[in-house]
Amino acid sequence: MKSPYQRKSLTTDKIVDKALEIADAEGFEALSMRKLAGALGSTAMSLYNHVANKDALLALMLERVTEEISTPDIAGDWEVEIWQRAQSMRAALLRHRWAPPLLISTITMGKAALRDIDATLGCLITQGFSYAEADWARNAIDSHVYGYTMQELNYPVDPHEYQKAAAQYLPMISKADYPFMHGAAAAIVNGRYDGMTDFSFGLRLIFDGLKRWRSAP
């Protein structure tokens, strides 16, 4: 049993640290207040002195994930700043594989989330985007980050196993019925293409589109 001194040493930061550790290793579904308390050598009731419930804990965890996203410099070049933000967002989501679907489906009002939105909009608006255009641009970029990352995390074939998988499935793809899909799989089998998609390729298309859109009459 923990001593009174050890129980008093429990803090909100320590609770969130351990919750992130469990979720990163096992997924958010595996996290319970009882399991978390056990990992901290405490009791579930002790946790409630610091976090109201699991929803409150989730909000704090998502806030931590958001803090890992690079905050754009409002006075900086929008392409450089927003590009860096998108890359850092993807990196944060890959570190916390449980987070993407929860960030998409949860309205977060923590300081980190508000700071990220305000700085992103500010970086765009101060360089000529209207409020509507800045919001559309941010949503287009975020949709690419979330969509690409979630597919990356959930795709049934490991990227480094594409060639082996393509060789396995190639006989099942009728060349007569699906000639282009057959050709694509054959290209991977023959080593002409490694099957690896590129996050930056799609991001660059969005950025190029935004620049053309802004320069159009």
C-alpha atoms as an extended CHARMM CRD file, in Angstrom:
* protein
*
       217  EXT
         1         1  MET       CA              0.0000000000        0.0000000000        0.0000000000  PROA      1               0.0000000000
         2         2  LYS       CA              1.2570000000        3.4660000000       -0.8570000000  PROA      2               0.0000000000
         3         3  SER       CA              2.1730000000        5.7390000000        2.0220000000  PROA      3               0.0000000000
         4         4  PRO       CA              0.2250000000        9.0220000000        2.5570000000  PROA      4               0.0000000000
         5         5  TYR       CA              3.2640000000       10.8870000000        1.2300000000  PROA      5               0.0000000000
         6         6  GLN       CA              3.2920000000        8.8400000000       -1.9690000000  PROA      6               0.0000000000
         7         7  ARG       CA             -0.4540000000        9.2950000000       -2.4490000000  PROA      7               0.0000000000
         8         8  LYS       CA             -0.0370000000       13.0690000000       -2.0950000000  PROA      8               0.0000000000
         9         9  SER       CA              2.6290000000       13.0160000000       -4.8100000000  PROA      9               0.0000000000
        10        10  LEU       CA              0.0010000000       12.0790000000       -7.4140000000  PROA      10              0.0000000000
        11        11  THR       CA             -0.5590000000       14.9940000000       -9.8130000000  PROA      11              0.0000000000
        12        12  THR       CA             -2.6570000000       15.6440000000      -12.8750000000  PROA      12              0.0000000000
        13        13  ASP       CA              0.4700000000       15.6990000000      -15.0470000000  PROA      13              0.0000000000
        14        14  LYS       CA              1.5850000000       12.3020000000      -13.7470000000  PROA      14              0.0000000000
        15        15  ILE       CA             -1.8660000000       10.8770000000      -14.3980000000  PROA      15              0.0000000000
        16        16  VAL       CA             -1.9200000000       12.1880000000      -17.9750000000  PROA      16              0.0000000000
        17        17  ASP       CA              1.6520000000       10.9850000000      -18.5720000000  PROA      17              0.0000000000
        18        18  LYS       CA              0.7440000000        7.4520000000      -17.5540000000  PROA      18              0.0000000000
        19        19  ALA       CA             -2.5500000000        7.5240000000      -19.4690000000  PROA      19              0.0000000000
        20        20  LEU       CA             -0.6830000000        8.5010000000      -22.6400000000  PROA      20              0.0000000000
        21        21  GLU       CA              1.8320000000        5.7270000000      -22.0340000000  PROA      21              0.0000000000
        22        22  ILE       CA             -0.9310000000        3.1160000000      -21.7720000000  PROA      22              0.0000000000
        23        23  ALA       CA             -2.9230000000        4.4540000000      -24.7240000000  PROA      23              0.0000000000
        24        24  ASP       CA              0.1670000000        4.6770000000      -26.9450000000  PROA      24              0.0000000000
        25        25  ALA       CA              1.0980000000        1.0820000000      -26.1190000000  PROA      25              0.0000000000
        26        26  GLU       CA             -2.3400000000       -0.5720000000      -26.0570000000  PROA      26              0.0000000000
        27        27  GLY       CA             -4.8760000000        1.8520000000      -27.5260000000  PROA      27              0.0000000000
        28        28  PHE       CA             -7.3570000000        4.1500000000      -25.8400000000  PROA      28              0.0000000000
        29        29  GLU       CA             -9.9220000000        1.3590000000      -25.5450000000  PROA      29              0.0000000000
        30        30  ALA       CA             -7.5530000000       -0.4860000000      -23.2160000000  PROA      30              0.0000000000
        31        31  LEU       CA             -7.4010000000        2.4660000000      -20.8420000000  PROA      31              0.0000000000
        32        32  SER       CA             -9.6440000000        2.4560000000      -17.7850000000  PROA      32              0.0000000000
        33        33  MET       CA             -9.4880000000        4.4760000000      -14.5910000000  PROA      33              0.0000000000
        34        34  ARG       CA             -8.9240000000        1.2950000000      -12.6180000000  PROA      34              0.0000000000
        35        35  LYS       CA             -6.0830000000        0.1820000000      -14.8840000000  PROA      35              0.0000000000
        36        36  LEU       CA             -4.5660000000        3.6370000000      -14.7960000000  PROA      36              0.0000000000
        37        37  ALA       CA             -4.7360000000        3.7460000000      -11.0030000000  PROA      37              0.0000000000
        38        38  GLY       CA             -3.0490000000        0.3660000000      -10.7820000000  PROA      38              0.0000000000
        39        39  ALA       CA             -0.2300000000        1.5060000000      -13.0720000000  PROA      39              0.0000000000
        40        40  LEU       CA              0.2740000000        4.5280000000      -10.8250000000  PROA      40              0.0000000000
        41        41  GLY       CA              0.1890000000        2.4350000000       -7.6370000000  PROA      41              0.0000000000
        42        42  SER       CA             -2.8870000000        4.3030000000       -6.5020000000  PROA      42              0.0000000000
        43        43  THR       CA             -6.6530000000        3.8460000000       -6.3110000000  PROA      43              0.0000000000
        44        44  ALA       CA             -9.2810000000        4.8950000000       -8.8260000000  PROA      44              0.0000000000
        45        45  MET       CA            -10.8230000000        7.2000000000       -6.2480000000  PROA      45              0.0000000000
        46        46  SER       CA             -7.4970000000        9.0140000000       -5.8830000000  PROA      46              0.0000000000
        47        47  LEU       CA             -7.5410000000        9.8360000000       -9.5820000000  PROA      47              0.0000000000
        48        48  TYR       CA            -10.8750000000       11.5980000000       -9.2510000000  PROA      48              0.0000000000
        49        49  ASN       CA             -9.2280000000       14.1850000000       -7.0160000000  PROA      49              0.0000000000
        50        50  HSD       CA             -7.3830000000       15.3380000000      -10.1260000000  PROA      50              0.0000000000
        51        51  VAL       CA             -9.6130000000       14.4420000000      -13.1020000000  PROA      51              0.0000000000
        52        52  ALA       CA            -13.4050000000       14.3960000000      -12.9500000000  PROA      52              0.0000000000
        53        53  ASN       CA            -13.9060000000       11.3320000000      -15.1660000000  PROA      53              0.0000000000
        54        54  LYS       CA            -12.5630000000        9.5220000000      -18.2200000000  PROA      54              0.0000000000
        55        55  ASP       CA            -13.9500000000       12.1720000000      -20.5850000000  PROA      55              0.0000000000
        56        56  ALA       CA            -12.0280000000       14.8530000000      -18.7030000000  PROA      56              0.0000000000
        57        57  LEU       CA             -8.9330000000       12.6640000000      -18.8670000000  PROA      57              0.0000000000
        58        58  LEU       CA             -9.3840000000       12.2500000000      -22.6270000000  PROA      58              0.0000000000
        59        59  ALA       CA             -9.5870000000       16.0280000000      -23.0610000000  PROA      59              0.0000000000
        60        60  LEU       CA             -6.2840000000       16.4180000000      -21.2260000000  PROA      60              0.0000000000
        61        61  MET       CA             -4.6850000000       13.6600000000      -23.3130000000  PROA      61              0.0000000000
        62        62  LEU       CA             -5.8310000000       15.2360000000      -26.5860000000  PROA      62              0.0000000000
        63        63  GLU       CA             -4.5300000000       18.5780000000      -25.3560000000  PROA      63              0.0000000000
        64        64  ARG       CA             -1.1070000000       17.0040000000      -24.8890000000  PROA      64              0.0000000000
        65        65  VAL       CA             -1.1920000000       15.5770000000      -28.4130000000  PROA      65              0.0000000000
        66        66  THR       CA             -2.1540000000       18.9820000000      -29.8060000000  PROA      66              0.0000000000
        67        67  GLU       CA              0.7390000000       20.5920000000      -27.9410000000  PROA      67              0.0000000000
        68        68  GLU       CA              3.1040000000       18.5220000000      -30.1070000000  PROA      68              0.0000000000
        69        69  ILE       CA              1.8790000000       20.2620000000      -33.2650000000  PROA      69              0.0000000000
        70        70  SER       CA              4.1060000000       23.0690000000      -34.4920000000  PROA      70              0.0000000000
        71        71  THR       CA              2.4100000000       26.4350000000      -33.9400000000  PROA      71              0.0000000000
        72        72  PRO       CA              2.6500000000       28.6430000000      -37.0500000000  PROA      72              0.0000000000
        73        73  ASP       CA              4.4250000000       31.9720000000      -36.7020000000  PROA      73              0.0000000000
        74        74  ILE       CA              1.8150000000       34.5030000000      -37.7490000000  PROA      74              0.0000000000
        75        75  ALA       CA              4.5540000000       36.7770000000      -39.1100000000  PROA      75              0.0000000000
        76        76  GLY       CA              6.2560000000       33.9700000000      -41.0410000000  PROA      76              0.0000000000
        77        77  ASP       CA              5.8220000000       32.8250000000      -44.6380000000  PROA      77              0.0000000000
        78        78  TRP       CA              2.4980000000       31.0030000000      -44.7580000000  PROA      78              0.0000000000
        79        79  GLU       CA              3.7660000000       28.1900000000      -46.9840000000  PROA      79              0.0000000000
        80        80  VAL       CA              6.7090000000       27.4090000000      -44.7170000000  PROA      80              0.0000000000
        81        81  GLU       CA              4.7340000000       27.7100000000      -41.4870000000  PROA      81              0.0000000000
        82        82  ILE       CA              1.6560000000       25.7690000000      -42.5530000000  PROA      82              0.0000000000
        83        83  TRP       CA              3.7730000000       23.0740000000      -44.2380000000  PROA      83              0.0000000000
        84        84  GLN       CA              5.7370000000       22.5780000000      -41.0240000000  PROA      84              0.0000000000
        85        85  ARG       CA              2.5050000000       22.4500000000      -39.0330000000  PROA      85              0.0000000000
        86        86  ALA       CA              1.0640000000       19.7400000000      -41.3000000000  PROA      86              0.0000000000
        87        87  GLN       CA              4.2150000000       17.6340000000      -41.0840000000  PROA      87              0.0000000000
        88        88  SER       CA              4.3640000000       17.9480000000      -37.2880000000  PROA      88              0.0000000000
        89        89  MET       CA              0.6630000000       17.0810000000      -37.0000000000  PROA      89              0.0000000000
        90        90  ARG       CA              1.1770000000       13.8680000000      -38.9310000000  PROA      90              0.0000000000
        91        91  ALA       CA              4.1940000000       13.0070000000      -36.7740000000  PROA      91              0.0000000000
        92        92  ALA       CA              2.1750000000       13.5630000000      -33.5920000000  PROA      92              0.0000000000
        93        93  LEU       CA             -0.6800000000       11.4010000000      -34.8650000000  PROA      93              0.0000000000
        94        94  LEU       CA              1.7480000000        8.6120000000      -35.7560000000  PROA      94              0.0000000000
        95        95  ARG       CA              3.2110000000        8.7490000000      -32.2350000000  PROA      95              0.0000000000
        96        96  HSD       CA             -0.2750000000        8.5300000000      -30.7420000000  PROA      96              0.0000000000
        97        97  ARG       CA             -2.0560000000        6.0560000000      -33.0250000000  PROA      97              0.0000000000
        98        98  TRP       CA             -5.2430000000        6.1080000000      -30.9260000000  PROA      98              0.0000000000
        99        99  ALA       CA             -5.6930000000        9.8700000000      -31.2640000000  PROA      99              0.0000000000
       100       100  PRO       CA             -6.7600000000       10.6190000000      -34.8840000000  PROA      100             0.0000000000
       101       101  PRO       CA            -10.3670000000        9.3280000000      -34.7480000000  PROA      101             0.0000000000
       102       102  LEU       CA            -10.8740000000       10.9230000000      -31.3290000000  PROA      102             0.0000000000
       103       103  LEU       CA             -9.4950000000       14.2970000000      -32.4040000000  PROA      103             0.0000000000
       104       104  ILE       CA            -11.7940000000       14.2490000000      -35.4310000000  PROA      104             0.0000000000
       105       105  SER       CA            -14.8910000000       13.3850000000      -33.3990000000  PROA      105             0.0000000000
       106       106  THR       CA            -14.2180000000       15.4530000000      -30.2670000000  PROA      106             0.0000000000
       107       107  ILE       CA            -14.5820000000       19.2110000000      -29.8940000000  PROA      107             0.0000000000
       108       108  THR       CA            -11.5530000000       20.3040000000      -27.8870000000  PROA      108             0.0000000000
       109       109  MET       CA            -11.4070000000       23.7450000000      -26.2650000000  PROA      109             0.0000000000
       110       110  GLY       CA             -8.0520000000       23.4500000000      -24.5330000000  PROA      110             0.0000000000
       111       111  LYS       CA             -5.4680000000       26.2070000000      -24.8080000000  PROA      111             0.0000000000
       112       112  ALA       CA             -3.2860000000       24.2290000000      -27.2150000000  PROA      112             0.0000000000
       113       113  ALA       CA             -6.1820000000       23.5770000000      -29.6100000000  PROA      113             0.0000000000
       114       114  LEU       CA             -7.3370000000       27.1990000000      -29.5280000000  PROA      114             0.0000000000
       115       115  ARG       CA             -3.7660000000       28.4460000000      -29.9890000000  PROA      115             0.0000000000
       116       116  ASP       CA             -3.2620000000       26.1320000000      -32.9720000000  PROA      116             0.0000000000
       117       117  ILE       CA             -6.4500000000       27.2480000000      -34.7200000000  PROA      117             0.0000000000
       118       118  ASP       CA             -5.8590000000       30.9370000000      -34.0230000000  PROA      118             0.0000000000
       119       119  ALA       CA             -2.2310000000       30.8810000000      -35.1630000000  PROA      119             0.0000000000
       120       120  THR       CA             -3.0460000000       28.8770000000      -38.2980000000  PROA      120             0.0000000000
       121       121  LEU       CA             -5.8450000000       31.2250000000      -39.3030000000  PROA      121             0.0000000000
       122       122  GLY       CA             -3.7350000000       34.2350000000      -38.3730000000  PROA      122             0.0000000000
       123       123  CYS       CA             -0.8070000000       33.0860000000      -40.4990000000  PROA      123             0.0000000000
       124       124  LEU       CA             -3.1060000000       32.8190000000      -43.5170000000  PROA      124             0.0000000000
       125       125  ILE       CA             -5.2800000000       35.8730000000      -42.9300000000  PROA      125             0.0000000000
       126       126  THR       CA             -2.3540000000       38.2670000000      -42.3620000000  PROA      126             0.0000000000
       127       127  GLN       CA             -0.9510000000       37.1870000000      -45.7410000000  PROA      127             0.0000000000
       128       128  GLY       CA             -4.0000000000       37.8820000000      -47.8230000000  PROA      128             0.0000000000
       129       129  PHE       CA             -6.4730000000       35.0710000000      -47.2590000000  PROA      129             0.0000000000
       130       130  SER       CA             -9.9850000000       36.0890000000      -46.3000000000  PROA      130             0.0000000000
       131       131  TYR       CA            -11.4790000000       34.5670000000      -43.1540000000  PROA      131             0.0000000000
       132       132  ALA       CA            -13.4700000000       32.1270000000      -45.2730000000  PROA      132             0.0000000000
       133       133  GLU       CA            -10.4820000000       31.2330000000      -47.4640000000  PROA      133             0.0000000000
       134       134  ALA       CA             -8.2520000000       30.6810000000      -44.4390000000  PROA      134             0.0000000000
       135       135  ASP       CA            -10.8320000000       28.3730000000      -42.8750000000  PROA      135             0.0000000000
       136       136  TRP       CA            -11.2600000000       26.4150000000      -46.1250000000  PROA      136             0.0000000000
       137       137  ALA       CA             -7.4920000000       26.1150000000      -46.5370000000  PROA      137             0.0000000000
       138       138  ARG       CA             -6.9960000000       24.9050000000      -42.9550000000  PROA      138             0.0000000000
       139       139  ASN       CA             -9.7560000000       22.3300000000      -43.3050000000  PROA      139             0.0000000000
       140       140  ALA       CA             -8.4310000000       21.0580000000      -46.6540000000  PROA      140             0.0000000000
       141       141  ILE       CA             -4.9460000000       20.5790000000      -45.1900000000  PROA      141             0.0000000000
       142       142  ASP       CA             -6.2160000000       18.9950000000      -41.9680000000  PROA      142             0.0000000000
       143       143  SER       CA             -8.4370000000       16.6240000000      -43.9350000000  PROA      143             0.0000000000
       144       144  HSD       CA             -5.4090000000       15.4510000000      -45.8910000000  PROA      144             0.0000000000
       145       145  VAL       CA             -3.3570000000       14.9890000000      -42.7160000000  PROA      145             0.0000000000
       146       146  TYR       CA             -6.0620000000       13.0290000000      -40.8960000000  PROA      146             0.0000000000
       147       147  GLY       CA             -7.1780000000       11.0040000000      -43.9100000000  PROA      147             0.0000000000
       148       148  TYR       CA             -3.6880000000       10.0460000000      -45.0090000000  PROA      148             0.0000000000
       149       149  THR       CA             -2.5300000000        9.2220000000      -41.4720000000  PROA      149             0.0000000000
       150       150  MET       CA             -5.5710000000        7.1170000000      -40.6000000000  PROA      150             0.0000000000
       151       151  GLN       CA             -5.1940000000        5.1420000000      -43.8300000000  PROA      151             0.0000000000
       152       152  GLU       CA             -1.4800000000        4.7880000000      -43.1170000000  PROA      152             0.0000000000
       153       153  LEU       CA             -2.1900000000        3.4390000000      -39.6350000000  PROA      153             0.0000000000
       154       154  ASN       CA             -4.9780000000        1.0800000000      -40.6710000000  PROA      154             0.0000000000
       155       155  TYR       CA             -3.8990000000       -0.2020000000      -44.0890000000  PROA      155             0.0000000000
       156       156  PRO       CA             -3.8780000000       -4.0050000000      -43.8990000000  PROA      156             0.0000000000
       157       157  VAL       CA             -0.4890000000       -4.4070000000      -45.5960000000  PROA      157             0.0000000000
       158       158  ASP       CA              2.7790000000       -3.1880000000      -44.1270000000  PROA      158             0.0000000000
       159       159  PRO       CA              4.3760000000       -0.7680000000      -46.6310000000  PROA      159             0.0000000000
       160       160  HSD       CA              7.5790000000       -2.7890000000      -46.6270000000  PROA      160             0.0000000000
       161       161  GLU       CA              5.6210000000       -5.9310000000      -47.5390000000  PROA      161             0.0000000000
       162       162  TYR       CA              3.9140000000       -4.4760000000      -50.6310000000  PROA      162             0.0000000000
       163       163  GLN       CA              5.9510000000       -6.4820000000      -53.1180000000  PROA      163             0.0000000000
       164       164  LYS       CA              5.2900000000       -9.7590000000      -51.3390000000  PROA      164             0.0000000000
       165       165  ALA       CA              1.5750000000       -8.9250000000      -50.9890000000  PROA      165             0.0000000000
       166       166  ALA       CA              1.3300000000       -7.8520000000      -54.6380000000  PROA      166             0.0000000000
       167       167  ALA       CA              2.8720000000      -11.1520000000      -55.7370000000  PROA      167             0.0000000000
       168       168  GLN       CA              0.3580000000      -13.0250000000      -53.6000000000  PROA      168             0.0000000000
       169       169  TYR       CA             -2.6800000000      -11.1960000000      -54.9550000000  PROA      169             0.0000000000
       170       170  LEU       CA             -1.6080000000      -10.7210000000      -58.5820000000  PROA      170             0.0000000000
       171       171  PRO       CA             -3.0180000000      -14.1300000000      -59.7110000000  PROA      171             0.0000000000
       172       172  MET       CA             -6.3880000000      -13.1450000000      -58.2170000000  PROA      172             0.0000000000
       173       173  ILE       CA             -6.6150000000       -9.9690000000      -60.3180000000  PROA      173             0.0000000000
       174       174  SER       CA             -7.9380000000      -10.7760000000      -63.7730000000  PROA      174             0.0000000000
       175       175  LYS       CA             -5.8810000000       -9.0050000000      -66.4150000000  PROA      175             0.0000000000
       176       176  ALA       CA             -8.8540000000       -9.1270000000      -68.7790000000  PROA      176             0.0000000000
       177       177  ASP       CA            -11.3240000000       -7.6410000000      -66.3040000000  PROA      177             0.0000000000
       178       178  TYR       CA             -9.0320000000       -5.2760000000      -64.3890000000  PROA      178             0.0000000000
       179       179  PRO       CA             -6.1360000000       -4.4790000000      -66.7450000000  PROA      179             0.0000000000
       180       180  PHE       CA             -4.8850000000       -1.3530000000      -64.9940000000  PROA      180             0.0000000000
       181       181  MET       CA             -5.0740000000       -2.7550000000      -61.4910000000  PROA      181             0.0000000000
       182       182  HSD       CA             -3.2820000000       -5.8530000000      -62.7820000000  PROA      182             0.0000000000
       183       183  GLY       CA             -0.6250000000       -3.6510000000      -64.3810000000  PROA      183             0.0000000000
       184       184  ALA       CA             -0.1320000000       -1.6490000000      -61.1850000000  PROA      184             0.0000000000
       185       185  ALA       CA              0.3030000000       -4.7940000000      -59.1050000000  PROA      185             0.0000000000
       186       186  ALA       CA              2.6800000000       -6.2390000000      -61.7080000000  PROA      186             0.0000000000
       187       187  ALA       CA              4.7630000000       -3.0530000000      -61.5800000000  PROA      187             0.0000000000
       188       188  ILE       CA              5.2200000000       -3.5530000000      -57.8380000000  PROA      188             0.0000000000
       189       189  VAL       CA              6.0630000000       -7.2400000000      -58.2540000000  PROA      189             0.0000000000
       190       190  ASN       CA              8.6100000000       -6.4230000000      -60.9670000000  PROA      190             0.0000000000
       191       191  GLY       CA             10.1910000000       -3.6480000000      -58.9130000000  PROA      191             0.0000000000
       192       192  ARG       CA              9.2300000000       -0.7960000000      -61.2620000000  PROA      192             0.0000000000
       193       193  TYR       CA              7.2840000000        0.8360000000      -58.4020000000  PROA      193             0.0000000000
       194       194  ASP       CA              7.6030000000        0.2110000000      -54.6820000000  PROA      194             0.0000000000
       195       195  GLY       CA              3.9330000000        0.8720000000      -53.8800000000  PROA      195             0.0000000000
       196       196  MET       CA              4.8380000000        3.5150000000      -51.3120000000  PROA      196             0.0000000000
       197       197  THR       CA              2.5400000000        6.5260000000      -51.2320000000  PROA      197             0.0000000000
       198       198  ASP       CA              3.9090000000        9.9610000000      -50.3550000000  PROA      198             0.0000000000
       199       199  PHE       CA              2.2810000000       12.2430000000      -47.7770000000  PROA      199             0.0000000000
       200       200  SER       CA              4.1250000000       15.2930000000      -49.0740000000  PROA      200             0.0000000000
       201       201  PHE       CA              2.9250000000       14.6490000000      -52.6460000000  PROA      201             0.0000000000
       202       202  GLY       CA             -0.7180000000       15.1850000000      -51.6850000000  PROA      202             0.0000000000
       203       203  LEU       CA              0.1560000000       18.0870000000      -49.4020000000  PROA      203             0.0000000000
       204       204  ARG       CA              2.0590000000       19.7970000000      -52.2000000000  PROA      204             0.0000000000
       205       205  LEU       CA             -0.9470000000       19.4450000000      -54.5300000000  PROA      205             0.0000000000
       206       206  ILE       CA             -3.0750000000       21.2690000000      -51.9520000000  PROA      206             0.0000000000
       207       207  PHE       CA             -0.4920000000       24.0260000000      -51.5260000000  PROA      207             0.0000000000
       208       208  ASP       CA             -0.1010000000       24.4350000000      -55.2940000000  PROA      208             0.0000000000
       209       209  GLY       CA             -3.8810000000       24.5690000000      -55.6160000000  PROA      209             0.0000000000
       210       210  LEU       CA             -4.1310000000       27.2370000000      -52.9190000000  PROA      210             0.0000000000
       211       211  LYS       CA             -1.5020000000       29.3890000000      -54.6570000000  PROA      211             0.0000000000
       212       212  ARG       CA             -3.2440000000       29.1000000000      -58.0420000000  PROA      212             0.0000000000
       213       213  TRP       CA             -6.6060000000       29.7820000000      -56.4190000000  PROA      213             0.0000000000
       214       214  ARG       CA             -5.3300000000       32.9710000000      -54.7760000000  PROA      214             0.0000000000
       215       215  SER       CA             -3.6820000000       34.2240000000      -57.9690000000  PROA      215             0.0000000000
       216       216  ALA       CA             -6.7550000000       33.6350000000      -60.1300000000  PROA      216             0.0000000000
       217       217  PRO       CA             -8.8460000000       36.6950000000      -61.0900000000  PROA      217             0.0000000000
